[in-house]
Amino acid sequence: MGPDFNMKSVQAQWVLGMILADNLPDVAAEALSAGIESKSLIELAGLSRSETDEARKLFGQALIELDCQKMEKAEALGRYAKIVSTLILASNVTPLEGAKRIWQATLKAELKGFHDLDGFIYAASELEDRPKDTALFEKAIIEEAKSWSGFEYK
C-alpha cells in the first residue's frame, strides 16, 4: 500500500478481490500506522492470518466505522485504474505491466457493458501482438494513465 495509504483505495482493491482475507490483518496494521483508526481495525490487526471469516467481518465493520460507503465494482475499477495509472506515470511499473493489471482487474470484476478502461486493454493486447509498435502502444497507455491519474468518482 505504501505511505499514501488510502482507505478508499484499499476498499476498491477489496471489492475487486485483489486483497485476500488472510492479508486483512496486515492491511489493518498498515492503516493504523498511517493514523487511520477504528475499533474494528484495532481488533483486525490483532488477528492471525488464518482467522479469515472473522477478518472479513471486522474489515466490513471497519469500513462502516470509517464511514466508507458501499462501493460498486465500477467505482472500484475506476479507483484501481487511478492507482495503477499513478504507478505507470511514476515509472514504478512499465506501461504494459500497468495496463495488464488494469485488464486483469476488469476481467475479475465481470462487469458486462463496462468499457471505461478499454484503452488500456486494447493497447496491452496490441502491444503483445505487435512488438514493432511498442513505442506507439506504450505512449497510448501513458496518455490513458494521464487521464486516469486525476480520477475522482462522483
C-alpha positions as CSV (number, residue, x, y, z in Angstrom):
1,M,0.0,0.0,0.0
2,G,2.7,2.5,0.9
3,P,3.0,5.9,2.6
4,D,0.0,7.3,0.8
5,F,-2.3,4.8,2.4
6,N,-5.9,5.5,1.4
7,M,-8.8,3.5,2.8
8,K,-10.9,4.1,-0.4
9,S,-8.1,2.6,-2.5
10,V,-7.9,-0.4,-0.1
11,Q,-11.7,-0.8,-0.3
12,A,-11.6,-0.7,-4.1
13,Q,-9.0,-3.5,-4.2
14,W,-11.1,-5.5,-1.7
15,V,-14.2,-5.1,-3.8
16,L,-12.2,-6.3,-6.8
17,G,-10.9,-9.4,-5.0
18,M,-7.4,-8.1,-5.1
19,I,-6.8,-8.3,-1.4
20,L,-7.3,-11.7,0.2
21,A,-8.9,-12.1,3.6
22,D,-5.7,-13.6,5.1
23,N,-3.9,-10.3,4.3
24,L,-6.5,-8.1,6.1
25,P,-4.7,-8.1,9.5
26,D,-1.6,-6.7,7.7
27,V,-3.8,-4.1,5.9
28,A,-5.4,-3.1,9.2
29,A,-1.9,-2.7,10.8
30,E,-0.8,-0.5,8.0
31,A,-4.0,1.6,8.2
32,L,-3.3,2.0,12.0
33,S,0.3,3.0,11.4
34,A,-1.0,5.6,8.8
35,G,-3.2,7.1,11.5
36,I,-6.5,5.6,10.4
37,E,-8.2,4.1,13.4
38,S,-11.4,2.4,14.4
39,K,-12.3,-0.2,17.0
40,S,-12.7,-3.0,14.3
41,L,-9.3,-2.1,12.7
42,I,-7.6,-2.5,16.0
43,E,-9.2,-5.9,16.5
44,L,-8.5,-6.9,12.9
45,A,-4.8,-6.0,13.2
46,G,-4.5,-8.5,16.1
47,L,-6.0,-11.4,14.2
48,S,-3.9,-14.3,12.9
49,R,-3.8,-14.8,9.1
50,S,-5.9,-18.0,9.5
51,E,-8.9,-16.2,11.0
52,T,-10.3,-15.3,7.6
53,D,-14.0,-15.3,8.4
54,E,-13.5,-13.0,11.4
55,A,-11.2,-10.8,9.3
56,R,-13.9,-10.4,6.6
57,K,-16.4,-9.5,9.3
58,L,-14.1,-7.0,11.0
59,F,-13.0,-5.4,7.8
60,G,-16.6,-4.8,6.8
61,Q,-17.3,-3.3,10.2
62,A,-14.2,-1.1,10.0
63,L,-15.4,0.3,6.6
64,I,-18.7,1.2,8.3
65,E,-17.0,2.7,11.3
66,L,-14.7,4.8,8.9
67,D,-17.8,6.0,7.0
68,C,-16.8,4.3,3.8
69,Q,-20.0,3.9,1.8
70,K,-20.7,0.7,-0.1
71,M,-18.5,0.7,-3.3
72,E,-19.8,-0.8,-6.5
73,K,-17.4,-2.6,-8.9
74,A,-17.4,0.2,-11.5
75,E,-16.2,2.7,-8.9
76,A,-13.7,0.2,-7.6
77,L,-12.3,-0.3,-11.1
78,G,-12.0,3.5,-11.6
79,R,-10.2,3.8,-8.3
80,Y,-7.9,0.9,-9.1
81,A,-7.2,2.4,-12.6
82,K,-6.1,5.6,-10.8
83,I,-3.8,3.7,-8.5
84,V,-2.1,1.8,-11.4
85,S,-2.0,5.0,-13.6
86,T,-0.1,6.7,-10.9
87,L,2.4,3.8,-10.8
88,I,2.8,4.0,-14.6
89,L,3.4,7.7,-14.6
90,A,5.9,7.4,-11.7
91,S,7.7,4.6,-13.7
92,N,7.1,2.2,-10.8
93,V,5.6,-0.3,-13.4
94,T,6.0,-0.4,-17.1
95,P,3.1,0.8,-19.2
96,L,2.5,-2.8,-20.4
97,E,2.5,-4.2,-16.8
98,G,0.2,-1.5,-15.6
99,A,-2.2,-2.0,-18.5
100,K,-2.2,-5.7,-17.8
101,R,-3.0,-5.2,-14.2
102,I,-6.0,-3.0,-15.2
103,W,-7.1,-5.6,-17.8
104,Q,-6.9,-8.4,-15.1
105,A,-8.9,-6.3,-12.7
106,T,-11.5,-5.6,-15.3
107,L,-11.8,-9.3,-16.1
108,K,-12.1,-10.1,-12.5
109,A,-14.9,-7.6,-11.9
110,E,-17.0,-9.3,-14.6
111,L,-19.0,-6.1,-15.4
112,K,-21.0,-6.5,-18.6
113,G,-21.0,-3.4,-20.8
114,F,-18.2,-1.7,-18.9
115,H,-15.9,-0.1,-21.4
116,D,-14.2,2.8,-19.5
117,L,-10.9,1.0,-19.4
118,D,-10.8,-0.3,-22.9
119,G,-8.0,2.0,-23.9
120,F,-5.7,0.2,-21.6
121,I,-6.9,-3.2,-22.6
122,Y,-6.7,-2.5,-26.3
123,A,-3.2,-1.1,-26.0
124,A,-1.9,-4.0,-23.9
125,S,-3.3,-6.7,-26.2
126,E,-2.0,-5.0,-29.3
127,L,1.4,-4.3,-27.7
128,E,1.9,-8.0,-27.2
129,D,0.8,-8.9,-30.7
130,R,2.7,-6.1,-32.5
131,P,6.1,-5.7,-30.8
132,K,7.3,-3.4,-33.6
133,D,4.8,-0.8,-32.5
134,T,5.8,-1.0,-28.8
135,A,6.6,2.8,-28.6
136,L,3.2,3.7,-30.1
137,F,1.2,1.5,-27.7
138,E,3.3,2.5,-24.6
139,K,2.6,6.1,-25.5
140,A,-1.1,5.3,-25.7
141,I,-1.0,3.6,-22.3
142,I,0.8,6.6,-20.8
143,E,-1.8,9.0,-22.3
144,E,-4.6,6.9,-20.9
145,A,-2.8,6.8,-17.5
146,K,-2.6,10.6,-17.5
147,S,-6.4,10.8,-17.9
148,W,-7.0,8.3,-15.1
149,S,-4.4,9.7,-12.7
150,G,-6.7,12.5,-11.7
151,F,-9.8,10.3,-11.5
152,E,-12.3,11.1,-8.8
153,Y,-15.5,9.2,-8.6
154,K,-18.6,11.4,-8.4
